[in-house]
Amino acid sequence: MSDRPQRAWCLYDWGNSAFATTVMAALFPPFFRELAEAGGYVGADATALWGYITAGALLLVALMAPFLGALADASGRRKKFLAFFVGLGILLTALFATIGPGAWRTAAFLFVGANFGFAAATIFYDSLLPSLAKGDELDRLSARAYAWGYAGGGLLLIINLMWVMRPEWFGLPDADTAVRLSFISVAIWWGIFTVPLLRQVPEPPAGASDRSRPIWRQGWGRFWQTCREIRHQKPLLTFLIAYWIYNDGIGTIVKMATAYGSEIGIGLTDMIGALVLTQLIGIPCALAFGRLAQRITPRGAILLALAVYLGISIGGYFMSTALHFYLLAAAVGTVQGGAQALSRSLFATMVPRDRTAEYFGFYAMSGKLAGVAGPLLFAAVSQMTGTGRLGILSLVVFFGVGGYMLTRVDFAAGMAAARQDD
């Protein structure tokens, strides 16, 4: 495979990571909290409301992901589906700038839709990976894309941070205008860096198709067929369960960090600065995890990352100052990209190459269902105790149990089954 399609594939991560950093992790949670507080929700209640809305957004993706993947494989139109959902995400992200004071319901509606576009597009993006690399190169390419994502998302986040901290330097009247302009910049950035993928990455071949049946019926049929098959593919099913559990903790830390930081009094500038630090540290560390996987196996590298996350959860319980937030953000940067990149490439080795979107639909469902449980638990514990501290601490169980389940996966058997299907 030429390196040009691989670069184009990685560039999409450079572009769409701006939504994950500027919107999901940095600016939208505190922006939403201000809207919620203006609407009558105060303190931990505003944090909990954000947790419930995040969970609802992820649940929508989880319910639709397997069917969308099956539909794309049956039609052979993975890139067209990706383009549609990217367009949806871009449009709704740009509309964040129009949200009025106290309009938290409008904000919730737009966020759920934009997040759906972001997550659905990721299914089809991930499903292109097995056609671009094989063997150990899968780990390196997946890690490389995450590193590029850290770089691209981090670069725009730095620009957005400058706008928010010093709006007068850029002719902006105030920080609120800077935040809204940042949302528009994410939409533009995401769109620009999607173009190379659409032009240069080849469309993998479609799976077997029955032209006498409508494509949506074929999609449902393939969805149920894949459900039955995965039930009998023990290594793949065990991995999905493990990923479901440990990714729950990872996703919750990413999505709830700034809402929790805002609750305990850490300023927006410090929170965005800490997230920039995460991006900068994440670039070399994601690449390093790709190499580390060749020395201690991908599973060993993921287990190391989960041990660090367990420590982060415990540290988060005691966090009280901006310095603590910076330290924990740096720790996240060392492991986040590596854990997620190697999870993706490991899964890719166990799926049939002509049905990648179907299987990555289930992979997305597993990850998003995890994202539902984590924010729900965080929100419920925060609401019951009146603080987000115990919500952060409750995440240790996900890293411990998920790590244990990962040790039970027979990857050799899973890879052999995938080759047999091919």
Secondary structure, DSSP 4 states (H G I P E B T S, - for coil): --HHHHHHHHHHHHHHHHIIIIIIIIIHHHHHHHHHHHTT--THHHHHHHHHHHHHHHHHHHHHHHHHHHHHHHHT-HHHHHHHHHHHHHHHHHHGGGPPTT-HHHHHHHHHHHHHHHHHHHHHHHHTGGGT--THHHHHHHHHHHHHHHHHHHHHHHHHHHHHH-GGGGT-S-HHHHHHHHHHHHHHHHHHTTHHHHHHSPPPPP----TTS-HHHHHHHHHHHHHHHHHH-HHHHHHHHHHHHHHHHHHHHHHHHHHHHHHTT--HHHHHHHHHHHHHHHHHHHHHHHHHHHHHHHHHHHHHHHHHHHHHHHHHHH--SHHHHHHHHHHHHHHHHHHHHHHHHHHHTTS-GGGHHHHHHHHHHHHHHHHHHHHHHHHHHHHHHTSSHHHHHTTHHHHHHHHHHHHT--HHHHHHHHHHH-
